[in-house]
Amino acid sequence: MLNINRVDKSFGNLQALTNVSLKIEKGEFFGLLGPNGAGKTTLMNIIIGYFAADTGTVSVDSEMMTYENLTMRKKIGYVPQDISLYLELTAQQNLKIFGQLYDLEGASLNKKIDEVLDLVQLKERSGDRVKEFSGGMKRRLNLAASLLHDPQMLLCDEPTVGVDPQSRNAIFDMLNQLNRSGKTIVYTTHYMEEAERLCSRLAIIDHGRIIASGTLIELINLLNQKETLKIQKNAHTQNKIQALGKLGHLSETDFYYELLPNDSYLLHSKIFAEIETAGIPNQFVEISRASLEDVFLNITGRSLRD
Amino acid sequence: MKAIYNLIIKDLIRFLNDKPAVLLTFVVPMALIVIFGNIFGGSGPRGKVGIILVNESSTPVSRIIETKLDTAQSLRIIKKYLPDDGKDSLKFTEDIAKEYVRTGKISAAVVMPKDFFADTSGSLKFKFYYDPKNEIESSIIQGQMQQAIMSGVPRLMPVLMTRRAVNFIGSDSTTMFIKNISSLLEKYFDLSADSLMRSFTQVDTAALMDSSLQPDSSGGTQMLSSLIRFESEQLVGAQVANPGLTRTVGGWAMMFLLFSLTGAATSLFEEKQEGTLKRLLCMPLNRSHILWSKYIYTMLLGMVQLFVLFVFSWVLFKVDVFSNLFNLLIVIFASSAAAVSFGMLITSLAKTINQANGISTLVILVMSAIGGSWFPVTLLPEWMQTISRGTLTYWSVEAFLQVLWRQSNFAGIANHVAILLSIAFLINFYSLIRFKNGKVF
């Protein structure tokens, strides 16, 4: 459905994208995972025709997506990272304006507005001004505005930024529902949990390059070590943790340390022996399955959160 | 104390990093001081107010007054015009001078008619035709006229009084009276009787040219005035119900129009900031759709704003906006088109909304000051008047004056409207090129 072929883009001296190629099939829920500034939004902007690539092509259903090709844009729905709504207007007024710009009118427009409001669970608030909505409600309406013209493909550019967990789950459910109804979804995020939960296939982007792509299993299989150790961060572990640095790549989050052991520590017994030697009690250690975070760490040597 | 110091430094750093704020704080007042200083401070040569002079009299006195007017500091005396065939310039006649005043080409005309100062005249006769389209300009013209004429009239006083006396007591009695007076003055004040006789009966042209005599500001002025017959005729605006507001409403309206329409045009920046511009650009719309819709909407907004403002001034202050409504609507259309183009230009030149606001405030205030929104352009120095004619404010203010004050027909505003629309076209053309390479999209 969407074919991105050898796309390059630079802004002055900054090379934003280098030789990016991706193929996304119809009906897929495709994730584009990368840290902030990796080039996700730039790639989205090129796909939607907001600006042109320096070199390379983007095609949808074998038809070139160009700056001038306006009819192609009807195939795509775009959910921007920002709340792209007229805040001083009501939800209904916003949807009517955007619907009319997609050549919808009269009864069919009203029907479509009802449908999307129903989907994002905002029907009761349709007459309220958007500026009175909570962050999560605005996000949902932002999504609804992109669905009015019933696009074949939905491009979501970090649609859950700044959203509370409840609204985030609601948005995930809506997107899954849309995907089940046959829509192709391209979803960018820097949260690996979101990518793992939602996407059937993924590409990891860093410094404007696609560094890995495949299903979640395929990406995890890129690692020799499929498991990681999580060690709680507390007074018992803090001054002893450095001793584990020689076992592999040690990273740190707010609440725990994460150890991705290197190849010489594939056996649990060897690792736990070292942990015991370091004086870290077992109760603070747990083994978990490797994640996309670990894949990213393994390939780039950096954490997604860096 | 240190906390206060640190907070002050914080505000200073923020201010210095906000270039539009710096621009508004320093450059705008400086620009306005330059303009006001040139008008009221007397720094540099002030521009002259044009006035037509028709001298139909062949007397030496009229020639001397003509010379005095020629050298008047604030007046630019115009005696010839270029006829429609455009070949050779001709001397103004009274009728053509009146037509020039009536159509707004000039604010005033002075005529010294054939009977300006005949052999038997008891007073000097002037005809003064004027269009008080601006009170300050009218005051300058009348003040300068008075100065030029009054400074010569005292020298003519004995002759004029003698001629009046002849009318009352007859020639013989007057001659006898002057002889007796002259003899007495010779006897007791050691003056020459012949010289005194001459001053009562002949015009001393050399003395008339003497500029050392200043107009009398004492009670004598009243007597001098009785020796000058000034036939004034207001050719324009005599029937206007509210002359003051009718003259100025166009200028103020244009300034506010520029502010509001520039704000509306720069809302493209707001849409970009809010993200809605990006959403629009992902729809089956191209950039020219967005630009033209913004242009047309802003222009309609400007037209409605102007019309409401004029209707409001009619309701409250009886400014007559309906007797020449068609032409008023044409000027409103052309002014709005030019004002929106200006807003589009600022939007295409600026990189941020703050920058756009800073630049537009500076340019609008300067254009309003030198374009005639605040005071007549004729008060400005010559070089500023030249710049003024390059501003859209000037042409708009003049067009509103033509329609509201002078009740001109379309021919009277065609030139102004054509210039305003040309400005709009050229600026739009340039802005569209800028938009293609600019930062807004």
Interface residues (C-beta under 8 A of the other chain):
Chain A: I48 G49 Y50 E68 L70 T71 R73 K74 I76 Y78 P80 Q81 D82 I83 S84 L85 Y86 L87 F98 L101 Y102 D103 A145
Chain B: E274 G275 T276 K278 R279 L280 L281 C282 M283 P284 L285 N286
